[in-house]
Amino acid sequence: MGMTCWLWQRRARKISALAASLGVTLQLTQHIHGLRREIEFQVSGRNVDRFIGEFSRKC
């Protein structure tokens, strides 16, 4: 799942707390292309489907 940089910066604590509460592992990767920055994350664990659902509702 990829997201834009401004979304991650504004809601970083909320997304991290959500991942921790559901017991999933969140891994971030940042790619810089000139002035454009892309931040992607990978989620793994037993509750990935629930994390994606909660992420789309709350974040």
C-alpha atoms as a printed R data frame, in Angstrom:
   type eleno elety resid chain resno       x       y      z
1  ATOM     1    CA   MET     A     1   0.000   0.000  0.000
2  ATOM     2    CA   GLY     A     2   1.477   3.340 -0.909
3  ATOM     3    CA   MET     A     3   0.526   6.787  0.286
4  ATOM     4    CA   THR     A     4   1.611  10.312 -0.330
5  ATOM     5    CA   CYS     A     5   4.117  12.004  1.937
6  ATOM     6    CA   TRP     A     6   1.779  14.640  3.387
7  ATOM     7    CA   LEU     A     7  -0.681  11.974  4.533
8  ATOM     8    CA   TRP     A     8   2.011  10.054  6.384
9  ATOM     9    CA   GLN     A     9   3.513  13.145  8.037
10 ATOM    10    CA   ARG     A    10   0.149  14.337  9.306
11 ATOM    11    CA   ARG     A    11  -0.978  10.986 10.670
12 ATOM    12    CA   ALA     A    12   2.202   9.111 11.530
13 ATOM    13    CA   ARG     A    13   1.388   8.562 15.192
14 ATOM    14    CA   LYS     A    14  -2.159   7.487 14.453
15 ATOM    15    CA   ILE     A    15  -1.087   4.924 11.850
16 ATOM    16    CA   SER     A    16   1.694   3.554 14.092
17 ATOM    17    CA   ALA     A    17  -0.671   3.303 17.061
18 ATOM    18    CA   LEU     A    18  -3.260   1.508 14.929
19 ATOM    19    CA   ALA     A    19  -0.664  -1.023 13.746
20 ATOM    20    CA   ALA     A    20   0.542  -1.609 17.298
21 ATOM    21    CA   SER     A    21  -2.987  -2.056 18.665
22 ATOM    22    CA   LEU     A    22  -3.795  -4.688 16.038
23 ATOM    23    CA   GLY     A    23  -0.488  -6.508 16.441
24 ATOM    24    CA   VAL     A    24   0.745  -6.028 12.882
25 ATOM    25    CA   THR     A    25   4.256  -5.125 11.768
26 ATOM    26    CA   LEU     A    26   4.606  -1.889  9.829
27 ATOM    27    CA   GLN     A    27   7.673  -1.357  7.616
28 ATOM    28    CA   LEU     A    28   8.250   2.013  5.937
29 ATOM    29    CA   THR     A    29  10.248   2.714  2.789
30 ATOM    30    CA   GLN     A    30  11.024   6.180  1.474
31 ATOM    31    CA   HIS     A    31  12.051   6.939 -2.117
32 ATOM    32    CA   ILE     A    32  13.245  10.396 -3.118
33 ATOM    33    CA   HIS     A    33  13.009  11.369 -6.795
34 ATOM    34    CA   GLY     A    34  14.286  14.937 -7.087
35 ATOM    35    CA   LEU     A    35  11.752  17.086 -5.237
36 ATOM    36    CA   ARG     A    36   9.171  14.306 -5.024
37 ATOM    37    CA   ARG     A    37   9.147  11.969 -2.069
38 ATOM    38    CA   GLU     A    38   7.251   8.690 -1.999
39 ATOM    39    CA   ILE     A    39   6.614   6.821  1.221
40 ATOM    40    CA   GLU     A    40   5.357   3.247  1.057
41 ATOM    41    CA   PHE     A    41   4.574   0.851  3.817
42 ATOM    42    CA   GLN     A    42   4.222  -2.884  4.117
43 ATOM    43    CA   VAL     A    43   2.038  -4.517  6.709
44 ATOM    44    CA   SER     A    44   2.441  -8.086  7.881
45 ATOM    45    CA   GLY     A    45   0.863 -10.145 10.603
46 ATOM    46    CA   ARG     A    46  -2.377 -11.911 11.400
47 ATOM    47    CA   ASN     A    47  -4.640  -8.853 11.333
48 ATOM    48    CA   VAL     A    48  -3.611  -7.278  8.028
49 ATOM    49    CA   ASP     A    49  -7.169  -7.270  6.653
50 ATOM    50    CA   ARG     A    50  -8.462  -5.610  9.793
51 ATOM    51    CA   PHE     A    51  -5.628  -3.032  9.678
52 ATOM    52    CA   ILE     A    52  -6.474  -2.101  6.088
53 ATOM    53    CA   GLY     A    53 -10.156  -1.743  6.971
54 ATOM    54    CA   GLU     A    54  -9.453   0.371 10.051
55 ATOM    55    CA   PHE     A    55  -6.864   2.432  8.169
56 ATOM    56    CA   SER     A    56  -9.330   3.296  5.431
57 ATOM    57    CA   ARG     A    57 -11.984   4.285  7.990
58 ATOM    58    CA   LYS     A    58  -9.876   6.215 10.495
59 ATOM    59    CA   CYS     A    59  -6.925   7.596  8.579
